[in-house]
Amino acid sequence: MDPITIALGLAQFAPSLIKWISGSDKASEVAQKAVDIATQVTGKSSGAAALEELKVNPDLVIAYRKALLDQELEFQKLMVQNATDINTTMQAETKAEHWPSYSWRPFNGFLYGGTIFAVYFLLPLLKQPVPTIPSEVWLGWSAILGVASWFRGKAQADPANSAENKG
């Protein structure tokens, strides 16, 4: 089994693992560390064996939870590094001299709204057939715009992290 699958199994003993795995691009690092801790605590050689041992030994579950609590600062550092990497990328795009680098988010936002208007309002108004657009297209497009907007809003809400205060 891969580390993420095992770590998700370990989350039944330490639910905070879900937050650390799902909230980061560094999920594989977090998962591997959680599995390593489980193997150390249980003395088993594989993550799958450690998971099975934790299922039958409540004393080891307590030891595992304690070891994870000791590791939470490192998990938090990974999350901060992830946010910093994303913020740095977005700042570089904003400062870029080439219009495609700094304008792709606004362009996609306007295109998304225009597409919804055209497909669901304008075409029916003109009595034209409405094309079937797969839900995956809407979901992917919405996710990209949502994440970009969330990070942009987060940067604007925290003046200490804004580009104006760093220069």
Buried (B, 14 or more C-beta within 10 A) or exposed (E): EEBBBBBBBBBEBBEBBEBBBEBBEBBBBBBBBBBBBBBEBBEBEBBBBBBBBBEEBEEBBEBBBEBBEEBEEEBEEBBEBBBEEBBEEBBEBEEEEEEEEBEEBEEBBEEBEEBBEEBEEEBEEEEEEEEEEEEEEEEEBEEBBEEBEEBBEEBEEEEEBBEEEEE
